[in-house]
Amino acid sequence: MRRAISLAGLGIALASVAIGTGGVRPAPIKVVDTYERKCSSCHGKEGAMLDKGFEKKYASPRELREVVESMPGAIGMRSDELDAMLAYMRAVSRREPFLVWTERRSDALVGEVSPAAARVEARAKREKLRVERPQPSQWRIALPKGVRPDDIEIIAQRGTVRTTLRLKDSPYSHTK
């Protein structure tokens, strides 16, 4: 009986920690950087050589996944890394900006955006946050006191096309 109570207490404590720190995590891969290093030589910088709407050429998301998985740049990718890369491919296919959160550095979040020319904004609890651009395809947001990653919404816009990423939902846009 004591063991059951102890295990229940441990479960509650772990759940509290998960809720307290927010259940969100960065993506398992630097998607834009990986694409540029492994894929752009065949498919162009930021997917420039891929036809608009190419994802529709495949009968199902599974077929698109199989095709991407067979590409030389995807060799050795884990399933979760491939999921993030597929999200990027969907954004490129739709000609929409792509956002991904890649790292947490103590009091800041770091991520990527494509195309690099997209404008990036962020908000938390309806308050605008300062977004730095240390590199053209990278963004950085300093976390104000009391703001958790799952409070943050990031918007990328290029021309009239916008993409919104809510970190409470996913570390990258275009999950579907």
Short mmCIF file of the C-alpha atoms (twelve columns), coordinates in Angstrom:
data_MODEL
# 
_entry.id   MODEL 
# 
loop_
_atom_site.group_PDB 
_atom_site.id 
_atom_site.type_symbol 
_atom_site.label_atom_id 
_atom_site.label_alt_id 
_atom_site.label_comp_id 
_atom_site.label_asym_id 
_atom_site.label_seq_id 
_atom_site.Cartn_x 
_atom_site.Cartn_y 
_atom_site.Cartn_z 
_atom_site.pdbx_PDB_model_num 
ATOM 1   C CA . MET A 1   0.000  0.000  0.000   1 
ATOM 2   C CA . ARG A 2   2.829  2.425  0.882   1 
ATOM 3   C CA . ARG A 3   4.519  1.594  -2.394  1 
ATOM 4   C CA . ALA A 4   1.332  2.431  -4.333  1 
ATOM 5   C CA . ILE A 5   1.003  5.724  -2.481  1 
ATOM 6   C CA . SER A 6   4.685  6.526  -3.112  1 
ATOM 7   C CA . LEU A 7   4.346  5.772  -6.822  1 
ATOM 8   C CA . ALA A 8   1.192  7.874  -7.044  1 
ATOM 9   C CA . GLY A 9   2.986  10.733 -5.283  1 
ATOM 10  C CA . LEU A 10  5.926  10.442 -7.663  1 
ATOM 11  C CA . GLY A 11  3.564  10.518 -10.647 1 
ATOM 12  C CA . ILE A 12  1.857  13.648 -9.344  1 
ATOM 13  C CA . ALA A 13  5.219  15.318 -8.694  1 
ATOM 14  C CA . LEU A 14  6.465  14.550 -12.205 1 
ATOM 15  C CA . ALA A 15  3.224  15.828 -13.743 1 
ATOM 16  C CA . SER A 16  3.555  19.044 -11.723 1 
ATOM 17  C CA . VAL A 17  7.092  19.572 -12.975 1 
ATOM 18  C CA . ALA A 18  5.985  18.983 -16.579 1 
ATOM 19  C CA . ILE A 19  3.116  21.432 -16.227 1 
ATOM 20  C CA . GLY A 20  5.271  23.981 -14.413 1 
ATOM 21  C CA . THR A 21  7.979  24.017 -17.060 1 
ATOM 22  C CA . GLY A 22  5.546  23.774 -19.938 1 
ATOM 23  C CA . GLY A 23  5.282  20.601 -21.955 1 
ATOM 24  C CA . VAL A 24  6.739  22.143 -25.096 1 
ATOM 25  C CA . ARG A 25  10.176 21.352 -26.470 1 
ATOM 26  C CA . PRO A 26  12.282 22.562 -29.374 1 
ATOM 27  C CA . ALA A 27  12.279 20.657 -32.655 1 
ATOM 28  C CA . PRO A 28  14.660 17.690 -32.832 1 
ATOM 29  C CA . ILE A 29  16.549 19.205 -35.758 1 
ATOM 30  C CA . LYS A 30  17.590 22.558 -37.207 1 
ATOM 31  C CA . VAL A 31  15.340 22.125 -40.214 1 
ATOM 32  C CA . VAL A 32  16.339 25.085 -42.395 1 
ATOM 33  C CA . ASP A 33  20.049 24.603 -41.722 1 
ATOM 34  C CA . THR A 34  19.797 20.865 -42.436 1 
ATOM 35  C CA . TYR A 35  17.888 21.489 -45.668 1 
ATOM 36  C CA . GLU A 36  20.446 24.047 -46.856 1 
ATOM 37  C CA . ARG A 37  23.365 21.718 -46.058 1 
ATOM 38  C CA . LYS A 38  21.891 18.453 -47.336 1 
ATOM 39  C CA . CYS A 39  19.174 19.263 -49.870 1 
ATOM 40  C CA . SER A 40  19.682 22.667 -51.495 1 
ATOM 41  C CA . SER A 41  22.346 21.476 -53.932 1 
ATOM 42  C CA . CYS A 42  19.619 19.504 -55.758 1 
ATOM 43  C CA . HIS A 43  16.433 21.394 -54.812 1 
ATOM 44  C CA . GLY A 44  17.693 24.978 -54.629 1 
ATOM 45  C CA . LYS A 45  18.162 27.454 -51.809 1 
ATOM 46  C CA . GLU A 46  14.960 27.602 -49.763 1 
ATOM 47  C CA . GLY A 47  13.420 25.054 -52.162 1 
ATOM 48  C CA . ALA A 48  13.602 27.408 -55.157 1 
ATOM 49  C CA . MET A 49  13.837 24.534 -57.671 1 
ATOM 50  C CA . LEU A 50  10.786 22.686 -56.336 1 
ATOM 51  C CA . ASP A 51  7.521  23.276 -58.192 1 
ATOM 52  C CA . LYS A 52  4.769  25.119 -56.365 1 
ATOM 53  C CA . GLY A 53  2.253  22.580 -55.092 1 
ATOM 54  C CA . PHE A 54  4.602  19.618 -55.503 1 
ATOM 55  C CA . GLU A 55  3.161  17.957 -52.377 1 
ATOM 56  C CA . LYS A 56  -0.122 17.509 -54.292 1 
ATOM 57  C CA . LYS A 57  1.657  15.273 -56.809 1 
ATOM 58  C CA . TYR A 58  1.626  12.520 -54.209 1 
ATOM 59  C CA . ALA A 59  -1.497 10.481 -53.510 1 
ATOM 60  C CA . SER A 60  -1.082 10.703 -49.743 1 
ATOM 61  C CA . PRO A 61  1.090  12.215 -47.010 1 
ATOM 62  C CA . ARG A 62  2.584  8.747  -46.570 1 
ATOM 63  C CA . GLU A 63  3.705  8.678  -50.218 1 
ATOM 64  C CA . LEU A 64  5.305  12.137 -49.840 1 
ATOM 65  C CA . ARG A 65  7.075  10.879 -46.717 1 
ATOM 66  C CA . GLU A 66  8.412  7.826  -48.577 1 
ATOM 67  C CA . VAL A 67  9.752  10.019 -51.378 1 
ATOM 68  C CA . VAL A 68  11.449 12.454 -48.994 1 
ATOM 69  C CA . GLU A 69  12.780 9.552  -46.920 1 
ATOM 70  C CA . SER A 70  14.439 8.109  -50.030 1 
ATOM 71  C CA . MET A 71  16.352 11.323 -50.783 1 
ATOM 72  C CA . PRO A 72  20.106 11.312 -50.050 1 
ATOM 73  C CA . GLY A 73  19.763 14.251 -47.632 1 
ATOM 74  C CA . ALA A 74  17.291 12.309 -45.473 1 
ATOM 75  C CA . ILE A 75  19.455 9.224  -45.033 1 
ATOM 76  C CA . GLY A 76  19.906 8.524  -41.340 1 
ATOM 77  C CA . MET A 77  17.173 10.866 -40.142 1 
ATOM 78  C CA . ARG A 78  15.087 9.682  -37.218 1 
ATOM 79  C CA . SER A 79  11.318 9.652  -37.612 1 
ATOM 80  C CA . ASP A 80  10.828 12.845 -35.551 1 
ATOM 81  C CA . GLU A 81  13.497 14.650 -37.596 1 
ATOM 82  C CA . LEU A 82  11.816 13.531 -40.801 1 
ATOM 83  C CA . ASP A 83  8.452  14.833 -39.498 1 
ATOM 84  C CA . ALA A 84  10.011 18.281 -39.066 1 
ATOM 85  C CA . MET A 85  11.593 18.137 -42.529 1 
ATOM 86  C CA . LEU A 86  8.244  17.152 -44.064 1 
ATOM 87  C CA . ALA A 87  6.650  20.193 -42.421 1 
ATOM 88  C CA . TYR A 88  9.291  22.349 -44.105 1 
ATOM 89  C CA . MET A 89  8.607  20.671 -47.440 1 
ATOM 90  C CA . ARG A 90  4.873  21.428 -47.054 1 
ATOM 91  C CA . ALA A 91  5.673  25.107 -46.431 1 
ATOM 92  C CA . VAL A 92  7.941  25.239 -49.494 1 
ATOM 93  C CA . SER A 93  5.296  23.489 -51.608 1 
ATOM 94  C CA . ARG A 94  2.663  26.024 -50.525 1 
ATOM 95  C CA . ARG A 95  5.068  28.967 -50.851 1 
ATOM 96  C CA . GLU A 96  4.379  29.922 -47.240 1 
ATOM 97  C CA . PRO A 97  6.882  31.067 -44.616 1 
ATOM 98  C CA . PHE A 98  8.140  28.301 -42.326 1 
ATOM 99  C CA . LEU A 99  8.939  28.708 -38.621 1 
ATOM 100 C CA . VAL A 100 10.728 26.335 -36.279 1 
ATOM 101 C CA . TRP A 101 11.890 26.642 -32.661 1 
ATOM 102 C CA . THR A 102 15.261 24.886 -32.413 1 
ATOM 103 C CA . GLU A 103 16.803 25.701 -29.053 1 
ATOM 104 C CA . ARG A 104 16.256 27.135 -25.596 1 
ATOM 105 C CA . ARG A 105 19.174 29.063 -24.139 1 
ATOM 106 C CA . SER A 106 18.403 29.845 -20.483 1 
ATOM 107 C CA . ASP A 107 16.274 32.973 -20.918 1 
ATOM 108 C CA . ALA A 108 15.878 32.931 -24.715 1 
ATOM 109 C CA . LEU A 109 14.330 30.894 -27.505 1 
ATOM 110 C CA . VAL A 110 16.157 30.465 -30.802 1 
ATOM 111 C CA . GLY A 111 14.730 29.253 -34.070 1 
ATOM 112 C CA . GLU A 112 14.748 29.451 -37.832 1 
ATOM 113 C CA . VAL A 113 12.599 31.025 -40.512 1 
ATOM 114 C CA . SER A 114 12.402 30.440 -44.233 1 
ATOM 115 C CA . PRO A 115 12.484 32.319 -46.455 1 
ATOM 116 C CA . ALA A 116 15.170 34.372 -44.768 1 
ATOM 117 C CA . ALA A 117 13.547 37.553 -46.112 1 
ATOM 118 C CA . ALA A 118 10.370 36.933 -44.087 1 
ATOM 119 C CA . ARG A 119 9.536  39.386 -41.321 1 
ATOM 120 C CA . VAL A 120 9.226  37.748 -37.871 1 
ATOM 121 C CA . GLU A 121 7.104  38.973 -34.933 1 
ATOM 122 C CA . ALA A 122 6.316  37.369 -31.584 1 
ATOM 123 C CA . ARG A 123 3.742  37.792 -28.844 1 
ATOM 124 C CA . ALA A 124 3.088  36.326 -25.432 1 
ATOM 125 C CA . LYS A 125 -0.098 36.924 -23.515 1 
ATOM 126 C CA . ARG A 126 -1.074 39.625 -26.072 1 
ATOM 127 C CA . GLU A 127 2.175  41.478 -25.443 1 
ATOM 128 C CA . LYS A 128 4.592  42.065 -28.309 1 
ATOM 129 C CA . LEU A 129 8.054  40.563 -27.773 1 
ATOM 130 C CA . ARG A 130 11.352 41.766 -29.198 1 
ATOM 131 C CA . VAL A 131 12.657 39.521 -31.974 1 
ATOM 132 C CA . GLU A 132 16.334 39.609 -32.890 1 
ATOM 133 C CA . ARG A 133 17.701 38.256 -36.178 1 
ATOM 134 C CA . PRO A 134 21.315 37.139 -35.473 1 
ATOM 135 C CA . GLN A 135 21.487 35.550 -38.940 1 
ATOM 136 C CA . PRO A 136 19.165 35.934 -41.948 1 
ATOM 137 C CA . SER A 137 17.339 32.628 -41.383 1 
ATOM 138 C CA . GLN A 138 17.516 32.721 -37.577 1 
ATOM 139 C CA . TRP A 139 15.407 34.436 -34.922 1 
ATOM 140 C CA . ARG A 140 15.923 34.893 -31.178 1 
ATOM 141 C CA . ILE A 141 13.406 35.936 -28.533 1 
ATOM 142 C CA . ALA A 142 14.413 36.898 -24.994 1 
ATOM 143 C CA . LEU A 143 11.866 35.456 -22.569 1 
ATOM 144 C CA . PRO A 144 10.441 38.097 -20.243 1 
ATOM 145 C CA . LYS A 145 10.066 37.086 -16.617 1 
ATOM 146 C CA . GLY A 146 6.969  34.931 -16.105 1 
ATOM 147 C CA . VAL A 147 6.628  34.007 -19.794 1 
ATOM 148 C CA . ARG A 148 6.919  30.340 -20.729 1 
ATOM 149 C CA . PRO A 149 7.590  28.970 -24.211 1 
ATOM 150 C CA . ASP A 150 4.022  27.668 -24.475 1 
ATOM 151 C CA . ASP A 151 2.762  31.269 -24.046 1 
ATOM 152 C CA . ILE A 152 4.527  32.348 -27.235 1 
ATOM 153 C CA . GLU A 153 3.090  32.840 -30.698 1 
ATOM 154 C CA . ILE A 154 5.460  33.614 -33.579 1 
ATOM 155 C CA . ILE A 155 4.372  35.072 -36.915 1 
ATOM 156 C CA . ALA A 156 6.383  35.096 -40.132 1 
ATOM 157 C CA . GLN A 157 5.241  37.151 -43.103 1 
ATOM 158 C CA . ARG A 158 6.546  37.507 -46.619 1 
ATOM 159 C CA . GLY A 159 4.488  39.796 -48.787 1 
ATOM 160 C CA . THR A 160 0.850  39.068 -47.964 1 
ATOM 161 C CA . VAL A 161 1.434  35.462 -46.861 1 
ATOM 162 C CA . ARG A 162 1.592  34.802 -43.119 1 
ATOM 163 C CA . THR A 163 2.360  31.770 -41.002 1 
ATOM 164 C CA . THR A 164 1.574  31.598 -37.291 1 
ATOM 165 C CA . LEU A 165 3.329  29.180 -34.953 1 
ATOM 166 C CA . ARG A 166 1.945  28.604 -31.474 1 
ATOM 167 C CA . LEU A 167 4.603  26.818 -29.452 1 
ATOM 168 C CA . LYS A 168 1.965  25.205 -27.234 1 
ATOM 169 C CA . ASP A 169 0.880  23.244 -30.345 1 
ATOM 170 C CA . SER A 170 4.193  22.345 -31.997 1 
ATOM 171 C CA . PRO A 171 7.810  23.493 -32.281 1 
ATOM 172 C CA . TYR A 172 7.359  23.991 -36.055 1 
ATOM 173 C CA . SER A 173 4.723  25.239 -38.451 1 
ATOM 174 C CA . HIS A 174 3.019  23.219 -41.199 1 
ATOM 175 C CA . THR A 175 2.414  20.101 -39.135 1 
ATOM 176 C CA . LYS A 176 -0.408 19.259 -41.554 1 
# 
